[in-house]
Amino acid sequence: MKKAIIYFIVFFWVTNLFSQNQDWTVISPVNNDLTSIKFLNANTGIIIGDGLVILKTTNAGATWVTKNQSQYGRLNDFCFVNQNLVIIVAQGGATMRSTDQGETWSEIDAPVTANLYSVSFIDNNTGFATGSSSTVIRTTNAGLNWESISVGSLAYFSCKFFDVNTGITAHQNNAIKRTTNGGVNWITVCNTPEIPEKILFKNESTGFVVGAFGFILKTTNSGSNWATIQGVSTYTLNSGKFLDQNIGLTAGRCQNWNKGIILKTINGGDNWMFYDSINAGINDVAFGNDFAIVVCDGGKIYKSNNRVGIHNINSVVPSKYNLSQNYPNPFNPTTNINFSIPKSGLIKLTVYDITGKEVVVLVNQVLLSGSYKADFNASNLSSGTYFYRLETSNFSQTKKMLFVK
């Protein structure tokens, strides 16, 4: 009964917040379900998906070019090993390899027929992949050849290796498992409340596991121990990325209807708040310099037009609302806007031009009480006077700033 009440409360909270949408540009270059996205640098990124589809951008996600596509097969995960080498793992034990940043590809057969779900490299030559039937395979020559390390029964959905011996994996049997002998043997270090879907680390020691029914677990010692950050909810989380040590996104889909949900942290993962929803199930998320992109079912790519640079600078509860003067001012092309909120709630911070036209929404989400800094980049705007406005349910304030190129 208690669990049902919790589900109802979270369901009510999420459905009410679904009306608070960010600004998104929708791109659909293919009809295939898209499974994974990563960026090599500010401009170059790759997306993979069903039908052996591979898409590449060289203009920060504005347009995507198809580099590979067929009627069969599903690409599940990939990694940029270095500036040139990209490795993909797929259904049926297949792997793909590119040595020119994803321009051309060669197929490499692995010594297994299991579906490969995750890949993790520790240097330019050594990498591991995990998949169904508890499969673990390893390469020591940059993906040219693979050897089978272990097989079993249930699936390893996601993996992260720290060195040639030590790694962790998300196991189908509601567990996080750890190896200290290169994947030959695995021991359970944490039982999860539901099936764990994705491992995401922001550095070598601190990471998170997200999964079915929205749970989030955290480790600060490379996966040896785990603590609960968020319990079960009404949605599944299956992906995530960190922009820096403070800002991260995790995303997935609602259980009962075809919507994607995105959560955001601005304090290193200690708290996760609703960020946005879209009308498609989300399979992965990535950051650019000043944007976020999610890839979805049906070939949909959603790119956020909002800046994601917001930082929690002080968790001490302020005595009142306050919007500070931006610094520096005048500025070229970036400036910081600090504000304080004495209680949690929906916060909106918007920039307008001299005519009152909305330029960009810097913040539009639920924030915990505290003091924050929002980054504003005006490099694509004209010189002139701009206004920025902080709005809550019972407070609003506007200030002026000057952009001089």
N, C-alpha and C positions, 0 to 999 in steps of 0.2 A: 504493500500500500504506500509506504514511504517513498519507494523508488518511483511509483507511478505519479505521485504528487510532484516529485522533483522534475520528472520528464515534462509534466504539464507546465510547470513554472518556466522551464527553459524554453519550451515550445512557444509559450506566450511571449517571452522576451525576444526570441529570435524573430517571430513573425511581425512584431511591432517594429523592430529595427530594420526589417527588410525594405521599408520605405525610404531609408536614409542612404540612397545610392550615391556612389562617387560618379565622376565623369569617366566614361569608357569609350574607346574607339574599338569597334568590332571588325575583325578581318577574318574572312573564311576562304583561304586559298585552295582548300581541298575539302572533301566530304568525310574523310577518314577520321575516326577518333584519334585524338592526339594524346600521347602518354607522358612525354617528358620534355622539358625545356631547360637550357643552360646558356649563359653568356660567357664568352671567352674574355671579352673586354667591353668597353662602352658601346661599341657598334656591332660587333660580331656575335651572333647567337645561332643556335641550332635547335630545332624541334623535331621529334620523331613520333611515329604513331603506327596505327594499323596499316596493312597493305604495304609494309616496308617503306612507308613514306618518310622522307627526310627533307626538311625545309631549312633554308639558311637566310639570315638577314645580315647585311653589312651596313645598315643605316638605322641601328638602334630599334629595330622592330617595326619601322614604318611600312616596309614591304618585305615579303618573303618569297624566295625562289625555290621551286621544287628541284631537288638534286637526285632524288630516287623515288620510285613508286612502282608498285605492282598490285596484282589482285589478291595476293596471298601473303600470309605471314604477319606478325605483329612484333614491332620493336618496342622493348620495354624500358630500357635504361641505357644511359651512356655517360661518358666522362671525357673531359678535355684532359688528357694526360700531360701535355705541354702545349706550347704555342702552335704546334702543327699536328700532333697526333691526337686522333679521336677514336675511341673504342665504343661500339654499340653491342649490347647483348639482346637476344631475341628468343622467340618461341622455338621449340624443337632443338635446342642446343646450338643455334646459329649465333655467330658473332660477325661484326662488320668492322672494317678498319679503314681509316683515312689518314694520309700523311700530309695533306694540304689544306687543313682547316675545314674539311667537309666538302671540298669541291668534287672529289672523285672518291669512289669506295671500292673495296674488294671484300668478298665474303670469305670468312675463315671458318671451317667446320671445327666444332669442339668435339671432344671424345665422349659426348653424352647426347641423349635425345630428350632430356628433360627441358622444360621451359625455363629459361634464364631470366630472372627478374631484377637483378641488381649487380652493379659492377663497382669495384673500388680499387684504385691504384695507389701504391705507397711511394713509387718513384717512376722514372721514365721506362723501366723495364718490367717491374714486378706488379702484378695485379691479380685480383681474385674476383670471381663471379659466383653468385648463389642463385638457387632456383627451386623448382618443384622436386619432389622425392628427396628432400634434404641434400640436394646436389651442391657440391663445392668444387670449382675448377680453378686452376692457377696457371698464369703465364709468367715466364721469366725473361722473355725476349720481345716485350712490347706488343704482345697480342698476335705474333706470327704463329705461335703454337700454344696449345693449352693441354694441361694434364689433369686427369680426374683425381681429386683428393678424397672425397667421401660421397656416399649416397645413403639414402635411408627411405623414409616413407612420407613424412609431411613436408610442407614447403617452407623455405627460407625466403621471405618476401623482400627484405632489405638488408644490406650489410654495410659495415664500415670497418676497414682494417687500418691499424695504426702502425704496424711493422710486419715483418715476415712471419711472425708468430702470433701476434695478438690481434683479435678482431671480435666484433659483436654482430649478431644477426637478429632480426625480428622473426620469430618462429610462429607457424600457423597454430600451434597448440597453446596459444595465449601465453607466450613466454618470450623473454629476451635471453639469448644464450651467448656465451663467451668462449672463445678458444684461446689457448696459449701455446698451441703447437701447430700453427699454420692451417687450421681448419680440419685437422684429422679428427679431433674429438671436441665436443661442445658440452658445456655444463650450463644449467639454468641459473642465472643470477637474479632474475626477477620474474614473478608471475604477474601477468597483466590482466586487467579487468575484462578486456575483450581482445580480439585479434589485433596485434600490432601491425601497422601498415608501412610506416616510414621512419627511418632514422635520419636525423638532421643535427649536425654539429656546427657550432659557431667557432670553435677552436679545438685543439687536440684533446682537451680535458672535459669541456662542457658541451653537453649535447642533450637531445630530446628524442623521445619516441612518441609518435602520435598514432591513433588508430581508430577502430570501429567504435561507434557511439561516443566519439569525441574526447576520449581520454588523452591526457598529456603527462608524460613522465620526464624527469630530469636527472641527469648525472653530472657530477663535477669531478669524477675520477676515471674518466675514459671508459665508463660502462661497468665498473665493478659493483657500484651501488646505485640505486634509483629511488627517487622520491616522487610522490604524486603532486603534480601542479594543478591538474584539473581532472575531475571524475567523469563519469559517463554522462552523455547528453543525448539529444535527439538527432545528431548528425554524425557523419563519419569524416574523419580527417585522414588524408592519404598522401599529403605532400607538404613541403615547407622549405623555406630558405631564410638565411640571415643576410641582411645588408651589411651590418657591422656588429659590434659586440652588444649593441642595445636594441636595434631594430630588426624585427623578423616577421614573417608571415607564415601562417599555416592555412591550408585550404582543403576543401573536400566537397561533400554533397550532403544534402538533407536526406533523411531516411524515407520520408513519405511523399515527396514530390521532386520533380526534376529541376532543382535549383542548386546552384553552387554557393558555398559559404566561405568567407575569408575571415580569419582572426589575425590580429596584429599585436605584437608586443613592442614596447618602447623602453622596457627596463630589463633587457637581457633574457626574457623568458620567464621571469618570476610571476608575471600576470599577463593574461591574454584576453583581449577585448574584441568584440565584434567590430569588423572593419567595413565589410560590404557583402552583398549577395549579387549573383547574376543568374540569368535564365538558362543555365546549362551546368551539368555536373563537371566539376573541376578535377583534373588529373595531376596538374603540376603548376608551380608558380616560380617566377624568377624576378630578380631586380635588375634595373638599369641604373644609370646615374641619378635620374630624377623621375623614375616611373616604375611601375610594376606591371608584369604581364602574366596572365593565366592562360593555360591551354586546356581545352575541354573536349567533351564528346561532340561528334558531328563536325569536326574540323574547325571549330570556332576558336579564335585567338582574341582575347580581350586585353587591350592596353590601357592602363590608367593614365589620364591626363593630369592627375594631381601629383604634387610633390609629395614624396614620402619621408622627407627629412624632418622628423619631429623627435625631440629628445626630452626625456624626463630628467631635469637637472636638479630637482630637490623633491623628496617625497614627504617632507614636513608639511603638515596641513596649514595653508596660509589662513590669515584671519579674514581676508576679503578678496573679492575679484580684483584683478589688476591687469591692465594691458600696458606694457612698457613701450617707450620709444624705440624704434628699430635702431640697430647699431651694426655697421657704421651708417651714418646718414649725413650728407649724401652718400650713395653707394654705387659701385660698378664692378661686376654685375650682381654680386650676392650680398645679402644682408641677413641679420638674425632678428627675429621677433620673439620676445619673451612675454609670457603671460602666466598668471596664477589663478587657480580655481580652488575655493574652499570646500567644495563637495563634488562628488562624482556626478557625471551627467553628460548629455550630448553637447559637444562643443563644436562651434563652427568658426573658422578664421578665414576670411575672404579678402582678396585684394581687388580693388576697383581702379579704373582709370579716371582721369579728370572729368569725364562726362558722366560718371556713375555706372559705366558698363562693367560687369563682372569680368575680371581678367583670369583669375584662378582661385580655386578653393584649396587652401593649404591644409586645413583640418576640417573634417566633418565626421566625427565619431564620438563614441562614449569614452571619456577619460576619467581616471581616478583622480581624487583630489591631489594637488601638488603644484609644482612650478615646472614650466615647460619652455623649450626653445624650438621655434619653427624656422627652418631655413628657406629663404626665398631667392630663386635665381631668375633674374630678369633679362638674361642674355638674348632672348628672342623678342624683346619688347623695345619700343622706342624710348628715347630719353624723355623725361617729363615728371610731373607730379602724380603720385599715386596715393590711394588711401587704403588702409587695412582696417577691418572691422572684426571684433570679437563678439560672438553672440552665444548666449545660453538661454535657458528657459526663463530666467528672471534678471538678466544683465546684458547690456550691450555697451560697447565703447568703440569709437573710431579715432584713428590718428593718421597723420599725413607723413609721407616720405618722398624723397627726391632721388630719382635715378638719373645719373649723368654719365654718358658714354665718353 
